[in-house]
């Protein structure tokens, strides 16, 4: 996803510097004229706007708050934008720490997967200073079509948790509906045609339902990363005293799916776990 997003910024005329732990992943961008950096520190020292998308909250914390991290070495007056799905509490910590050096930090996770990133049609949910959001909106608009300011630091991540909670239960419904259609002897493709434009319609049903029927479980979004997101949502909900029984069930089923060796499959591979009823 990050590669597609960086590519859109390059196409819009922005000079782009890139760093990844595996340089080969950036070769396409480098061939198009992106500048390579050997460390996050080098990025921080040379860029006015720094955008990150990494794997897990522990990676975000290291990249931003480590001794060689972005906050310690970014230029005063610069902007830090974390587009990883991460902890709302960590986003707040980064924003506070960055502000001490006159650096604006925004949490701006996205939804739309590999398709949305490729087509520059991501939904981007942003938390932090509204002034910083307004300054960065032209950049966000090059990567997404639904860019919404959600409020103070951490609000972008909290909004992404709402998104993931809805996806978790929705994906269970899509997979169960397809399994029901198959068990009832229906043509699942025809069933999808009937229900995707009605009240049951959803992005998952329209985009991932056909892939399930084809047996295509390649990841637009990895099972292992979705489990990470659900863990964050469950922890945040617990801290707020909120019960989320649907999310708890989805997390259990996805954990079992990962135990089946499917952690690197797409989230719609949940179909395999639900089809495996002994």
Secondary structure, DSSP 4 states (H G I P E B T S, - for coil): -HHHHHHHHHHTT---EE--SSGGGGHHHHHTTPEE-SSHHHHHHH-SEEEE--SSHHHHHHHHHSTTSHHHHSPTT-EEEE-S---HHHHHHHHHHHHTTT-EEEE--EESHHHHHHTT-EEEEEES-HHHHHHHHHHHTTTEEEEEEEESTTHHHHHHHHHHHHHHHHHHHHHHHHHHHHHTT--HHHHHHHHTTSTT--HIIIIIHHHHHHT----SSBHHHHHHHHHHHHHHHHHTT---HHHHHHHHHHHHHIIIIITTSBGGGHHHHHH---
